[in-house]
Amino acid sequence: MKRVLVLNGPNLGRLGRRQPEIYGSTTYAELVALCNSWGESLGLSVEVVQTNHEGVMLDALNQAADDSTPVVLNAGAWTHYSYAIYDACAQLTAPLVEVHLSDPMQRPEEFRHTSVITPHADLVIAGKGVEGYRSALEFIAAGA
């Protein structure tokens, strides 16, 4: 069974409670269960990780690079400015899918319109809510 890392950044652990008008009402626990269920149905072994600590995210990305593990990444706010995450993503050899619950390009804050992850992503999925994670897993299962 192909292993996939679903990696979520700052504040995503507060899904369902944090600005549901933007990020939806699905809780983080529900998202984890959905990712595991979708992965299982696609023949994937999914590990879901959320961290508010950039070093933990870097360690996870570096391990994924070492293991050639595909990554579904929602780096949260780090998407827009973390060159450390940019460098870590550059090392990945397996597919990288960048996911955003909302569409950053449609958000009023200008800083959200830039992603340091996109140059390394095989696919970017934005604005589909939690269904974006399903699409990312399907992309990886299809042999991306």
N, CA, C and O atoms as a GROMACS GRO file, in nm:
protein
  576
    1MET      N    1   0.085  -0.118   0.000
    1MET     CA    2   0.000   0.000   0.000
    1MET      C    3   0.089   0.124   0.000
    1MET      O    4   0.177   0.137   0.085
    2LYS      N    5   0.067   0.214  -0.094
    2LYS     CA    6   0.147   0.336  -0.104
    2LYS      C    7   0.116   0.429   0.014
    2LYS      O    8   0.000   0.456   0.044
    3ARG      N    9   0.222   0.476   0.079
    3ARG     CA   10   0.209   0.568   0.191
    3ARG      C   11   0.203   0.711   0.139
    3ARG      O   12   0.277   0.748   0.048
    4VAL      N   13   0.113   0.792   0.198
    4VAL     CA   14   0.100   0.933   0.164
    4VAL      C   15   0.098   1.013   0.294
    4VAL      O   16   0.031   0.977   0.390
    5LEU      N   17   0.173   1.122   0.294
    5LEU     CA   18   0.173   1.214   0.408
    5LEU      C   19   0.081   1.332   0.376
    5LEU      O   20   0.101   1.402   0.277
    6VAL      N   21  -0.019   1.352   0.461
    6VAL     CA   22  -0.105   1.470   0.452
    6VAL      C   23  -0.059   1.562   0.564
    6VAL      O   24  -0.078   1.532   0.682
    7LEU      N   25   0.000   1.674   0.526
    7LEU     CA   26   0.067   1.762   0.622
    7LEU      C   27  -0.003   1.897   0.626
    7LEU      O   28  -0.017   1.964   0.524
    8ASN      N   29  -0.047   1.936   0.745
    8ASN     CA   30  -0.121   2.059   0.764
    8ASN      C   31  -0.048   2.152   0.860
    8ASN      O   32   0.007   2.109   0.961
    9GLY      N   33  -0.048   2.280   0.827
    9GLY     CA   34   0.025   2.379   0.904
    9GLY      C   35  -0.057   2.450   1.009
    9GLY      O   36  -0.159   2.400   1.055
   10PRO      N   37  -0.011   2.569   1.046
   10PRO     CA   38  -0.065   2.642   1.161
   10PRO      C   39  -0.214   2.670   1.150
   10PRO      O   40  -0.268   2.704   1.045
   11ASN      N   41  -0.277   2.655   1.264
   11ASN     CA   42  -0.419   2.685   1.286
   11ASN      C   43  -0.516   2.587   1.220
   11ASN      O   44  -0.636   2.595   1.244
   12LEU      N   45  -0.467   2.494   1.140
   12LEU     CA   46  -0.558   2.400   1.076
   12LEU      C   47  -0.618   2.301   1.176
   12LEU      O   48  -0.721   2.240   1.148
   13GLY      N   49  -0.555   2.285   1.290
   13GLY     CA   50  -0.612   2.203   1.396
   13GLY      C   51  -0.739   2.262   1.455
   13GLY      O   52  -0.809   2.196   1.531
   14ARG      N   53  -0.768   2.387   1.420
   14ARG     CA   54  -0.887   2.456   1.471
   14ARG      C   55  -1.001   2.457   1.368
   14ARG      O   56  -1.097   2.532   1.382
   15LEU      N   57  -0.988   2.374   1.266
   15LEU     CA   58  -1.096   2.367   1.165
   15LEU      C   59  -1.229   2.341   1.233
   15LEU      O   60  -1.238   2.267   1.331
   16GLY      N   61  -1.331   2.401   1.179
   16GLY     CA   62  -1.466   2.388   1.235
   16GLY      C   63  -1.496   2.494   1.338
   16GLY      O   64  -1.612   2.526   1.364
   17ARG      N   65  -1.390   2.550   1.398
   17ARG     CA   66  -1.406   2.655   1.498
   17ARG      C   67  -1.348   2.787   1.450
   17ARG      O   68  -1.392   2.894   1.493
   18ARG      N   69  -1.252   2.782   1.363
   18ARG     CA   70  -1.183   2.902   1.314
   18ARG      C   71  -1.245   2.947   1.183
   18ARG      O   72  -1.235   2.878   1.081
   19GLN      N   73  -1.308   3.062   1.185
   19GLN     CA   74  -1.366   3.124   1.066
   19GLN      C   75  -1.435   3.022   0.974
   19GLN      O   76  -1.393   3.003   0.860
   20PRO      N   77  -1.540   2.957   1.023
   20PRO     CA   78  -1.608   2.858   0.939
   20PRO      C   79  -1.665   2.917   0.811
   20PRO      O   80  -1.687   2.844   0.714
   21GLU      N   81  -1.689   3.046   0.808
   21GLU     CA   82  -1.739   3.109   0.686
   21GLU      C   83  -1.633   3.106   0.575
   21GLU      O   84  -1.666   3.119   0.457
   22ILE      N   85  -1.507   3.090   0.613
   22ILE     CA   86  -1.398   3.082   0.515
   22ILE      C   87  -1.353   2.937   0.497
   22ILE      O   88  -1.335   2.890   0.385
   23TYR      N   89  -1.334   2.866   0.609
   23TYR     CA   90  -1.270   2.735   0.607
   23TYR      C   91  -1.367   2.618   0.620
   23TYR      O   92  -1.325   2.503   0.612
   24GLY      N   93  -1.496   2.645   0.641
   24GLY     CA   94  -1.596   2.540   0.650
   24GLY      C   95  -1.618   2.494   0.793
   24GLY      O   96  -1.549   2.536   0.885
   25SER      N   97  -1.715   2.406   0.810
   25SER     CA   98  -1.755   2.360   0.943
   25SER      C   99  -1.701   2.222   0.977
   25SER      O  100  -1.721   2.174   1.089
   26THR      N  101  -1.632   2.157   0.885
   26THR     CA  102  -1.571   2.027   0.913
   26THR      C  103  -1.461   2.046   1.016
   26THR      O  104  -1.375   2.132   1.000
   27THR      N  105  -1.463   1.966   1.121
   27THR     CA  106  -1.359   1.977   1.223
   27THR      C  107  -1.232   1.908   1.175
   27THR      O  108  -1.232   1.833   1.077
   28TYR      N  109  -1.124   1.936   1.245
   28TYR     CA  110  -0.998   1.871   1.208
   28TYR      C  111  -1.008   1.720   1.227
   28TYR      O  112  -0.960   1.643   1.143
   29ALA      N  113  -1.068   1.676   1.336
   29ALA     CA  114  -1.084   1.532   1.359
   29ALA      C  115  -1.164   1.468   1.245
   29ALA      O  116  -1.132   1.357   1.201
   30GLU      N  117  -1.266   1.537   1.197
   30GLU     CA  118  -1.344   1.485   1.084
   30GLU      C  119  -1.259   1.481   0.957
   30GLU      O  120  -1.269   1.386   0.879
   31LEU      N  121  -1.175   1.583   0.936
   31LEU     CA  122  -1.087   1.584   0.819
   31LEU      C  123  -0.991   1.466   0.823
   31LEU      O  124  -0.970   1.400   0.722
   32VAL      N  125  -0.934   1.439   0.939
   32VAL     CA  126  -0.843   1.325   0.953
   32VAL      C  127  -0.916   1.195   0.918
   32VAL      O  128  -0.864   1.113   0.842
   33ALA      N  129  -1.036   1.177   0.972
   33ALA     CA  130  -1.112   1.055   0.944
   33ALA      C  131  -1.145   1.045   0.795
   33ALA      O  132  -1.135   0.937   0.737
   34LEU      N  133  -1.183   1.156   0.734
   34LEU     CA  134  -1.213   1.156   0.590
   34LEU      C  135  -1.089   1.118   0.509
   34LEU      O  136  -1.098   1.034   0.419
   35CYS      N  137  -0.976   1.178   0.540
   35CYS     CA  138  -0.853   1.148   0.465
   35CYS      C  139  -0.817   1.001   0.478
   35CYS      O  140  -0.778   0.937   0.380
   36ASN      N  141  -0.830   0.947   0.598
   36ASN     CA  142  -0.800   0.805   0.618
   36ASN      C  143  -0.897   0.717   0.539
   36ASN      O  144  -0.855   0.619   0.477
   37SER      N  145  -1.024   0.751   0.541
   37SER     CA  146  -1.125   0.674   0.470
   37SER      C  147  -1.104   0.683   0.318
   37SER      O  148  -1.106   0.582   0.248
   38TRP      N  149  -1.085   0.805   0.269
   38TRP     CA  150  -1.061   0.822   0.125
   38TRP      C  151  -0.936   0.747   0.082
   38TRP      O  152  -0.935   0.678  -0.020
   39GLY      N  153  -0.830   0.760   0.163
   39GLY     CA  154  -0.706   0.691   0.131
   39GLY      C  155  -0.724   0.541   0.124
   39GLY      O  156  -0.679   0.477   0.029
   40GLU      N  157  -0.791   0.486   0.223
   40GLU     CA  158  -0.814   0.341   0.227
   40GLU      C  159  -0.889   0.296   0.102
   40GLU      O  160  -0.855   0.194   0.042
   41SER      N  161  -0.991   0.372   0.063
   41SER     CA  162  -1.070   0.333  -0.055
   41SER      C  163  -0.988   0.343  -0.184
   41SER      O  164  -1.022   0.282  -0.285
   42LEU      N  165  -0.879   0.420  -0.179
   42LEU     CA  166  -0.792   0.435  -0.296
   42LEU      C  167  -0.668   0.347  -0.289
   42LEU      O  168  -0.582   0.351  -0.377
   43GLY      N  169  -0.660   0.266  -0.183
   43GLY     CA  170  -0.544   0.179  -0.167
   43GLY      C  171  -0.421   0.250  -0.115
   43GLY      O  172  -0.308   0.208  -0.140
   44LEU      N  173  -0.443   0.359  -0.043
   44LEU     CA  174  -0.333   0.438   0.013
   44LEU      C  175  -0.330   0.426   0.165
   44LEU      O  176  -0.434   0.415   0.229
   45SER      N  177  -0.211   0.427   0.219
   45SER     CA  178  -0.193   0.436   0.364
   45SER      C  179  -0.164   0.582   0.395
   45SER      O  180  -0.057   0.634   0.360
   46VAL      N  181  -0.258   0.649   0.459
   46VAL     CA  182  -0.249   0.794   0.481
   46VAL      C  183  -0.209   0.825   0.624
   46VAL      O  184  -0.269   0.775   0.720
   47GLU      N  185  -0.107   0.907   0.638
   47GLU     CA  186  -0.068   0.961   0.768
   47GLU      C  187  -0.100   1.108   0.766
   47GLU      O  188  -0.051   1.182   0.680
   48VAL      N  189  -0.183   1.154   0.860
   48VAL     CA  190  -0.224   1.295   0.865
   48VAL      C  191  -0.156   1.359   0.985
   48VAL      O  192  -0.166   1.310   1.097
   49VAL      N  193  -0.087   1.471   0.959
   49VAL     CA  194  -0.013   1.543   1.062
   49VAL      C  195  -0.051   1.690   1.056
   49VAL      O  196  -0.061   1.748   0.948
   50GLN      N  197  -0.072   1.750   1.172
   50GLN     CA  198  -0.093   1.894   1.181
   50GLN      C  199   0.006   1.948   1.283
   50GLN      O  200   0.026   1.890   1.389
   51THR      N  201   0.066   2.062   1.248
   51THR     CA  202   0.160   2.125   1.340
   51THR      C  203   0.151   2.277   1.333
   51THR      O  204   0.125   2.335   1.227
   52ASN      N  205   0.173   2.338   1.447
   52ASN     CA  206   0.184   2.484   1.455
   52ASN      C  207   0.331   2.525   1.466
   52ASN      O  208   0.361   2.641   1.491
   53HIS      N  209   0.422   2.430   1.447
   53HIS     CA  210   0.564   2.455   1.464
   53HIS      C  211   0.637   2.428   1.332
   53HIS      O  212   0.637   2.315   1.282
   54GLU      N  213   0.697   2.530   1.276
   54GLU     CA  214   0.758   2.520   1.144
   54GLU      C  215   0.865   2.412   1.138
   54GLU      O  216   0.877   2.343   1.036
   55GLY      N  217   0.944   2.397   1.243
   55GLY     CA  218   1.049   2.295   1.244
   55GLY      C  219   0.993   2.155   1.232
   55GLY      O  220   1.054   2.069   1.169
   56VAL      N  221   0.878   2.131   1.294
   56VAL     CA  222   0.813   1.999   1.283
   56VAL      C  223   0.772   1.974   1.138
   56VAL      O  224   0.787   1.863   1.087
   57MET      N  225   0.720   2.078   1.072
   57MET     CA  226   0.681   2.063   0.931
   57MET      C  227   0.805   2.035   0.846
   57MET      O  228   0.802   1.950   0.758
   58LEU      N  229   0.913   2.106   0.873
   58LEU     CA  230   1.036   2.084   0.797
   58LEU      C  231   1.088   1.943   0.816
   58LEU      O  232   1.130   1.878   0.720
   59ASP      N  233   1.086   1.895   0.940
   59ASP     CA  234   1.130   1.757   0.966
   59ASP      C  235   1.045   1.657   0.890
   59ASP      O  236   1.097   1.561   0.834
   60ALA      N  237   0.914   1.679   0.887
   60ALA     CA  238   0.823   1.588   0.816
   60ALA      C  239   0.850   1.591   0.665
   60ALA      O  240   0.850   1.487   0.600
   61LEU      N  241   0.872   1.710   0.610
   61LEU     CA  242   0.901   1.721   0.467
   61LEU      C  243   1.036   1.658   0.434
   61LEU      O  244   1.050   1.592   0.331
   62ASN      N  245   1.135   1.678   0.519
   62ASN     CA  246   1.266   1.617   0.496
   62ASN      C  247   1.257   1.465   0.500
   62ASN      O  248   1.322   1.396   0.421
   63GLN      N  249   1.178   1.412   0.594
   63GLN     CA  250   1.160   1.267   0.602
   63GLN      C  251   1.089   1.215   0.477
   63GLN      O  252   1.125   1.110   0.424
   64ALA      N  253   0.989   1.288   0.431
   64ALA     CA  254   0.918   1.249   0.308
   64ALA      C  255   1.014   1.250   0.190
   64ALA      O  256   1.004   1.164   0.102
   65ALA      N  257   1.106   1.345   0.186
   65ALA     CA  258   1.206   1.349   0.079
   65ALA      C  259   1.296   1.227   0.087
   65ALA      O  260   1.326   1.163  -0.014
   66ASP      N  261   1.340   1.194   0.208
   66ASP     CA  262   1.428   1.078   0.226
   66ASP      C  263   1.360   0.947   0.188
   66ASP      O  264   1.423   0.857   0.134
   67ASP      N  265   1.229   0.938   0.215
   67ASP     CA  266   1.154   0.814   0.191
   67ASP      C  267   1.082   0.812   0.056
   67ASP      O  268   1.018   0.712   0.021
   68SER      N  269   1.092   0.920  -0.022
   68SER     CA  270   1.018   0.934  -0.148
   68SER      C  271   0.868   0.915  -0.126
   68SER      O  272   0.800   0.845  -0.202
   69THR      N  273   0.817   0.978  -0.021
   69THR     CA  274   0.675   0.970   0.012
   69THR      C  275   0.599   1.085  -0.053
   69THR      O  276   0.641   1.200  -0.040
   70PRO      N  277   0.489   1.058  -0.124
   70PRO     CA  278   0.405   1.165  -0.176
   70PRO      C  279   0.348   1.248  -0.062
   70PRO      O  280   0.321   1.197   0.047
   71VAL      N  281   0.331   1.378  -0.088
   71VAL     CA  282   0.285   1.471   0.015
   71VAL      C  283   0.166   1.552  -0.036
   71VAL      O  284   0.168   1.606  -0.146
   72VAL      N  285   0.063   1.559   0.049
   72VAL     CA  286  -0.047   1.654   0.031
   72VAL      C  287  -0.020   1.761   0.136
   72VAL      O  288  -0.021   1.731   0.256
   73LEU      N  289   0.003   1.884   0.094
   73LEU     CA  290   0.048   1.989   0.184
   73LEU      C  291  -0.044   2.110   0.186
   73LEU      O  292  -0.069   2.173   0.083
   74ASN      N  293  -0.094   2.140   0.304
   74ASN     CA  294  -0.162   2.266   0.329
   74ASN      C  295  -0.079   2.334   0.437
   74ASN      O  296  -0.096   2.309   0.556
   75ALA      N  297   0.010   2.420   0.395
   75ALA     CA  298   0.105   2.484   0.487
   75ALA      C  299   0.047   2.604   0.559
   75ALA      O  300   0.118   2.672   0.633
   76GLY      N  301  -0.082   2.632   0.538
   76GLY     CA  302  -0.143   2.746   0.606
   76GLY      C  303  -0.068   2.874   0.571
   76GLY      O  304  -0.027   2.893   0.456
   77ALA      N  305  -0.050   2.960   0.668
   77ALA     CA  306   0.014   3.090   0.646
   77ALA      C  307   0.158   3.076   0.597
   77ALA      O  308   0.208   3.165   0.528
   78TRP      N  309   0.226   2.966   0.630
   78TRP     CA  310   0.364   2.948   0.584
   78TRP      C  311   0.371   2.940   0.432
   78TRP      O  312   0.477   2.964   0.374
   79THR      N  313   0.261   2.909   0.368
   79THR     CA  314   0.255   2.904   0.222
   79THR      C  315   0.308   3.031   0.160
   79THR      O  316   0.370   3.028   0.053
   80HIS      N  317   0.285   3.142   0.226
   80HIS     CA  318   0.308   3.272   0.165
   80HIS      C  319   0.445   3.332   0.192
   80HIS      O  320   0.481   3.433   0.131
   81TYR      N  321   0.523   3.272   0.283
   81TYR     CA  322   0.649   3.338   0.315
   81TYR      C  323   0.761   3.249   0.366
   81TYR      O  324   0.872   3.298   0.386
   82SER      N  325   0.738   3.121   0.387
   82SER     CA  326   0.842   3.038   0.447
   82SER      C  327   0.938   2.982   0.341
   82SER      O  328   0.906   2.887   0.270
   83TYR      N  329   1.054   3.044   0.331
   83TYR     CA  330   1.154   2.995   0.237
   83TYR      C  331   1.217   2.866   0.286
   83TYR      O  332   1.274   2.792   0.207
   84ALA      N  333   1.209   2.838   0.415
   84ALA     CA  334   1.254   2.708   0.466
   84ALA      C  335   1.164   2.598   0.412
   84ALA      O  336   1.214   2.491   0.373
   85ILE      N  337   1.034   2.621   0.407
   85ILE     CA  338   0.942   2.522   0.351
   85ILE      C  339   0.961   2.514   0.199
   85ILE      O  340   0.953   2.405   0.142
   86TYR      N  341   0.986   2.626   0.134
   86TYR     CA  342   1.018   2.627  -0.009
   86TYR      C  343   1.136   2.533  -0.035
   86TYR      O  344   1.130   2.448  -0.125
   87ASP      N  345   1.243   2.549   0.044
   87ASP     CA  346   1.362   2.465   0.026
   87ASP      C  347   1.333   2.318   0.053
   87ASP      O  348   1.382   2.231  -0.018
   88ALA      N  349   1.254   2.289   0.156
   88ALA     CA  350   1.219   2.151   0.188
   88ALA      C  351   1.136   2.089   0.074
   88ALA      O  352   1.158   1.973   0.039
   89CYS      N  353   1.044   2.164   0.019
   89CYS     CA  354   0.962   2.114  -0.092
   89CYS      C  355   1.047   2.088  -0.216
   89CYS      O  356   1.016   1.998  -0.294
   90ALA      N  357   1.152   2.167  -0.234
   90ALA     CA  358   1.240   2.149  -0.351
   90ALA      C  359   1.310   2.014  -0.349
   90ALA      O  360   1.351   1.965  -0.454
   91GLN      N  361   1.324   1.954  -0.231
   91GLN     CA  362   1.393   1.826  -0.217
   91GLN      C  363   1.304   1.706  -0.248
   91GLN      O  364   1.354   1.596  -0.270
   92LEU      N  365   1.172   1.727  -0.252
   92LEU     CA  366   1.079   1.615  -0.270
   92LEU      C  367   1.093   1.557  -0.410
   92LEU      O  368   1.103   1.630  -0.509
   93THR      N  369   1.094   1.424  -0.418
   93THR     CA  370   1.102   1.357  -0.547
   93THR      C  371   0.970   1.290  -0.583
   93THR      O  372   0.941   1.268  -0.701
   94ALA      N  373   0.890   1.258  -0.482
   94ALA     CA  374   0.756   1.202  -0.506
   94ALA      C  375   0.659   1.318  -0.526
   94ALA      O  376   0.694   1.433  -0.497
   95PRO      N  377   0.540   1.290  -0.575
   95PRO     CA  378   0.444   1.398  -0.600
   95PRO      C  379   0.414   1.483  -0.476
   95PRO      O  380   0.406   1.433  -0.364
   96LEU      N  381   0.397   1.611  -0.502
   96LEU     CA  382   0.356   1.709  -0.401
   96LEU      C  383   0.229   1.776  -0.452
   96LEU      O  384   0.227   1.833  -0.561
   97VAL      N  385   0.122   1.769  -0.371
   97VAL     CA  386  -0.002   1.837  -0.406
   97VAL      C  387  -0.024   1.945  -0.301
   97VAL      O  388  -0.033   1.916  -0.181
   98GLU      N  389  -0.033   2.068  -0.345
   98GLU     CA  390  -0.062   2.182  -0.258
   98GLU      C  391  -0.213   2.199  -0.249
   98GLU      O  392  -0.282   2.206  -0.351
   99VAL      N  393  -0.264   2.205  -0.125
   99VAL     CA  394  -0.408   2.214  -0.104
   99VAL      C  395  -0.440   2.337  -0.019
   99VAL      O  396  -0.368   2.368   0.076
  100HIS      N  397  -0.547   2.406  -0.055
  100HIS     CA  398  -0.600   2.518   0.024
  100HIS      C  399  -0.750   2.502   0.033
  100HIS      O  400  -0.817   2.480  -0.068
  101LEU      N  401  -0.804   2.513   0.153
  101LEU     CA  402  -0.949   2.502   0.172
  101LEU      C  403  -1.021   2.616   0.100
  101LEU      O  404  -1.120   2.593   0.029
  102SER      N  405  -0.972   2.738   0.118
  102SER     CA  406  -1.027   2.852   0.045
  102SER      C  407  -0.938   2.875  -0.077
  102SER      O  408  -0.837   2.806  -0.094
  103ASP      N  409  -0.973   2.971  -0.160
  103ASP     CA  410  -0.890   3.004  -0.274
  103ASP      C  411  -0.811   3.130  -0.240
  103ASP      O  412  -0.866   3.240  -0.240
  104PRO      N  413  -0.681   3.115  -0.210
  104PRO     CA  414  -0.603   3.232  -0.170
  104PRO      C  415  -0.605   3.346  -0.271
  104PRO      O  416  -0.598   3.462  -0.232
  105MET      N  417  -0.616   3.314  -0.398
  105MET     CA  418  -0.618   3.419  -0.501
  105MET      C  419  -0.746   3.503  -0.495
  105MET      O  420  -0.748   3.615  -0.545
  106GLN      N  421  -0.850   3.449  -0.435
  106GLN     CA  422  -0.976   3.522  -0.422
  106GLN      C  423  -0.990   3.594  -0.289
  106GLN      O  424  -1.088   3.664  -0.265
  107ARG      N  425  -0.892   3.578  -0.201
  107ARG     CA  426  -0.895   3.642  -0.070
  107ARG      C  427  -0.852   3.787  -0.083
  107ARG      O  428  -0.771   3.819  -0.170
  108PRO      N  429  -0.903   3.877   0.002
  108PRO     CA  430  -0.870   4.019  -0.011
  108PRO      C  431  -0.728   4.054   0.032
  108PRO      O  432  -0.674   4.157  -0.011
  109GLU      N  433  -0.665   3.970   0.115
  109GLU     CA  434  -0.532   4.002   0.162
  109GLU      C  435  -0.430   3.972   0.052
  109GLU      O  436  -0.418   3.858   0.007
  110GLU      N  437  -0.357   4.074   0.008
  110GLU     CA  438  -0.260   4.060  -0.101
  110GLU      C  439  -0.154   3.954  -0.072
  110GLU      O  440  -0.112   3.882  -0.162
  111PHE      N  441  -0.110   3.945   0.054
  111PHE     CA  442  -0.002   3.852   0.086
  111PHE      C  443  -0.042   3.707   0.056
  111PHE      O  444   0.045   3.623   0.033
  112ARG      N  445  -0.172   3.677   0.057
  112ARG     CA  446  -0.217   3.541   0.031
  112ARG      C  447  -0.208   3.502  -0.117
  112ARG      O  448  -0.226   3.385  -0.151
  113HIS      N  449  -0.181   3.596  -0.203
  113HIS     CA  450  -0.178   3.571  -0.346
  113HIS      C  451  -0.045   3.510  -0.393
  113HIS      O  452  -0.030   3.478  -0.510
  114THR      N  453   0.050   3.495  -0.302
  114THR     CA  454   0.180   3.438  -0.334
  114THR      C  455   0.197   3.306  -0.261
  114THR      O  456   0.165   3.295  -0.142
  115SER      N  457   0.247   3.206  -0.331
  115SER     CA  458   0.277   3.076  -0.270
  115SER      C  459   0.420   3.038  -0.301
  115SER      O  460   0.462   3.038  -0.417
  116VAL      N  461   0.496   3.007  -0.197
  116VAL     CA  462   0.633   2.959  -0.217
  116VAL      C  463   0.634   2.809  -0.244
  116VAL      O  464   0.739   2.752  -0.276
  117ILE      N  465   0.519   2.744  -0.231
  117ILE     CA  466   0.509   2.600  -0.254
  117ILE      C  467   0.478   2.568  -0.399
  117ILE      O  468   0.527   2.469  -0.453
  118THR      N  469   0.397   2.650  -0.463
  118THR     CA  470   0.350   2.625  -0.599
  118THR      C  471   0.462   2.589  -0.698
  118THR      O  472   0.441   2.501  -0.781
  119PRO      N  473   0.580   2.654  -0.693
  119PRO     CA  474   0.683   2.616  -0.790
  119PRO      C  475   0.725   2.470  -0.783
  119PRO      O  476   0.780   2.416  -0.879
  120HIS      N  477   0.701   2.406  -0.670
  120HIS     CA  478   0.742   2.266  -0.652
  120HIS      C  479   0.624   2.168  -0.660
  120HIS      O  480   0.645   2.047  -0.658
  121ALA      N  481   0.503   2.219  -0.669
  121ALA     CA  482   0.384   2.134  -0.665
  121ALA      C  483   0.354   2.073  -0.801
  121ALA      O  484   0.368   2.138  -0.905
  122ASP      N  485   0.314   1.947  -0.799
  122ASP     CA  486   0.267   1.881  -0.920
  122ASP      C  487   0.124   1.921  -0.952
  122ASP      O  488   0.080   1.914  -1.067
  123LEU      N  489   0.052   1.963  -0.849
  123LEU     CA  490  -0.087   2.004  -0.864
  123LEU      C  491  -0.121   2.098  -0.750
  123LEU      O  492  -0.076   2.079  -0.637
  124VAL      N  493  -0.200   2.201  -0.780
  124VAL     CA  494  -0.251   2.293  -0.677
  124VAL      C  495  -0.403   2.283  -0.680
  124VAL      O  496  -0.465   2.296  -0.785
  125ILE      N  497  -0.462   2.259  -0.561
  125ILE     CA  498  -0.607   2.251  -0.548
  125ILE      C  499  -0.648   2.357  -0.448
  125ILE      O  500  -0.603   2.356  -0.333
  126ALA      N  501  -0.732   2.449  -0.490
  126ALA     CA  502  -0.771   2.559  -0.403
  126ALA      C  503  -0.921   2.586  -0.414
  126ALA      O  504  -0.980   2.578  -0.522
  127GLY      N  505  -0.980   2.618  -0.299
  127GLY     CA  506  -1.119   2.661  -0.297
  127GLY      C  507  -1.222   2.550  -0.301
  127GLY      O  508  -1.340   2.577  -0.323
  128LYS      N  509  -1.181   2.424  -0.279
  128LYS     CA  510  -1.276   2.313  -0.281
  128LYS      C  511  -1.309   2.262  -0.142
  128LYS      O  512  -1.373   2.158  -0.127
  129GLY      N  513  -1.265   2.336  -0.038
  129GLY     CA  514  -1.290   2.292   0.099
  129GLY      C  515  -1.221   2.160   0.124
  129GLY      O  516  -1.118   2.131   0.063
  130VAL      N  517  -1.277   2.078   0.214
  130VAL     CA  518  -1.214   1.950   0.247
  130VAL      C  519  -1.213   1.854   0.129
  130VAL      O  520  -1.131   1.762   0.125
  131GLU      N  521  -1.300   1.874   0.033
  131GLU     CA  522  -1.301   1.789  -0.087
  131GLU      C  523  -1.170   1.802  -0.165
  131GLU      O  524  -1.134   1.712  -0.242
  132GLY      N  525  -1.099   1.911  -0.146
  132GLY     CA  526  -0.969   1.927  -0.210
  132GLY      C  527  -0.871   1.819  -0.168
  132GLY      O  528  -0.787   1.777  -0.247
  133TYR      N  529  -0.882   1.774  -0.043
  133TYR     CA  530  -0.796   1.667   0.005
  133TYR      C  531  -0.829   1.536  -0.068
  133TYR      O  532  -0.739   1.459  -0.102
  134ARG      N  533  -0.955   1.511  -0.090
  134ARG     CA  534  -0.994   1.390  -0.165
  134ARG      C  535  -0.936   1.396  -0.307
  134ARG      O  536  -0.881   1.298  -0.356
  135SER      N  537  -0.949   1.510  -0.371
  135SER     CA  538  -0.895   1.526  -0.506
  135SER      C  539  -0.743   1.504  -0.507
  135SER      O  540  -0.689   1.445  -0.600
  136ALA      N  541  -0.675   1.553  -0.404
  136ALA     CA  542  -0.530   1.536  -0.395
  136ALA      C  543  -0.493   1.389  -0.382
  136ALA      O  544  -0.401   1.341  -0.448
  137LEU      N  545  -0.566   1.317  -0.296
  137LEU     CA  546  -0.539   1.175  -0.278
  137LEU      C  547  -0.570   1.096  -0.406
  137LEU      O  548  -0.498   1.003  -0.440
  138GLU      N  549  -0.676   1.134  -0.475
  138GLU     CA  550  -0.710   1.068  -0.602
  138GLU      C  551  -0.598   1.090  -0.704
  138GLU      O  552  -0.562   0.998  -0.778
  139PHE      N  553  -0.544   1.210  -0.709
  139PHE     CA  554  -0.435   1.243  -0.801
  139PHE      C  555  -0.314   1.153  -0.772
  139PHE      O  556  -0.254   1.097  -0.864
  140ILE      N  557  -0.280   1.139  -0.645
  140ILE     CA  558  -0.166   1.056  -0.607
  140ILE      C  559  -0.195   0.909  -0.636
  140ILE      O  560  -0.108   0.838  -0.686
  141ALA      N  561  -0.315   0.863  -0.604
  141ALA     CA  562  -0.351   0.723  -0.630
  141ALA      C  563  -0.349   0.689  -0.778
  141ALA      O  564  -0.320   0.576  -0.816
  142ALA      N  565  -0.378   0.788  -0.861
  142ALA     CA  566  -0.381   0.766  -1.006
  142ALA      C  567  -0.241   0.752  -1.065
  142ALA      O  568  -0.225   0.730  -1.185
  143GLY      N  569  -0.142   0.765  -0.979
  143GLY     CA  570  -0.005   0.744  -1.028
  143GLY      C  571   0.070   0.869  -1.060
  143GLY      O  572   0.165   0.868  -1.138
  144ALA      N  573   0.028   0.978  -1.001
  144ALA     CA  574   0.097   1.105  -1.026
  144ALA      C  575   0.245   1.095  -0.997
  144ALA      O  576   0.318   1.193  -1.013
   0.00000   0.00000   0.00000
